[in-house]
Amino acid sequence: FLAPKHPFPLLFLYGDKDAICPPRGIDRAISNMPTRANSVNQVSCPAPPHVVHFLNHPEEYARAVDEWLASLELA
């Protein structure tokens, strides 16, 4: 995962047992972001399969996205 050339807010939603994108890889990518991004938020969900957070935890997923969107200063 490459750091963006232009800073913008980022939200990482990932599973704590994801075999395709392991949490340690996501954490490593996030550690490279704060100096390049305005805001970096992360939410780790207890979801073993890849990209099924919304299916397994729809309320938590929606809350994380809503809170992240609310935190943005949109003009």
C-alpha positions in Angstrom: 0.0 0.0 0.0 1.5 3.3 -1.1 1.1 6.5 0.8 -1.0 9.0 -1.1 0.7 12.0 -2.8 -2.0 14.3 -1.5 -3.2 14.2 2.1 -6.8 13.1 2.6 -8.7 11.3 5.4 -8.5 7.6 5.5 -10.7 4.9 7.1 -9.4 1.3 7.4 -12.0 -1.3 8.3 -10.4 -4.8 8.6 -10.9 -8.1 10.2 -8.7 -9.2 13.0 -8.2 -12.7 11.4 -8.1 -11.7 7.7 -5.8 -14.1 5.8 -5.6 -12.0 2.7 -4.9 -8.6 4.4 -3.5 -9.6 7.8 -3.9 -7.0 10.6 -0.1 -6.6 10.9 0.0 -5.5 7.2 -2.8 -3.0 7.8 -1.2 -1.7 10.9 2.1 -1.3 9.0 0.3 0.7 6.3 -1.4 2.8 8.8 1.9 3.6 10.6 3.1 5.1 7.3 0.0 7.3 6.9 -0.2 9.9 9.7 2.4 12.2 8.3 0.9 12.1 4.8 -2.9 12.1 5.7 -5.0 14.6 7.5 -6.7 11.9 9.5 -6.3 8.1 9.8 -9.0 6.0 11.6 -9.0 2.3 11.9 -11.6 -0.2 13.0 -10.7 -3.9 13.5 -13.7 -6.3 13.5 -13.8 -9.9 14.6 -14.4 -11.1 11.1 -12.3 -14.0 9.9 -13.2 -13.9 6.1 -11.9 -11.2 3.9 -14.3 -8.2 3.3 -17.4 -9.4 5.1 -17.5 -6.8 7.9 -20.8 -5.3 6.8 -22.4 -8.8 6.4 -21.3 -10.0 9.8 -21.4 -6.8 11.8 -23.7 -4.3 10.0 -24.4 -2.1 13.0 -20.8 -1.7 14.0 -19.7 -1.2 10.4 -22.4 1.5 9.8 -21.5 3.2 13.1 -17.8 3.3 12.2 -18.5 4.8 8.8 -21.0 7.3 10.2 -18.6 8.4 12.9 -15.8 8.8 10.4 -17.9 10.8 8.0 -19.2 13.0 10.8 -15.6 13.7 11.8 -14.7 15.1 8.4 -14.8 18.8 7.8 -16.6 18.8 4.5 -16.9 22.1 2.8 
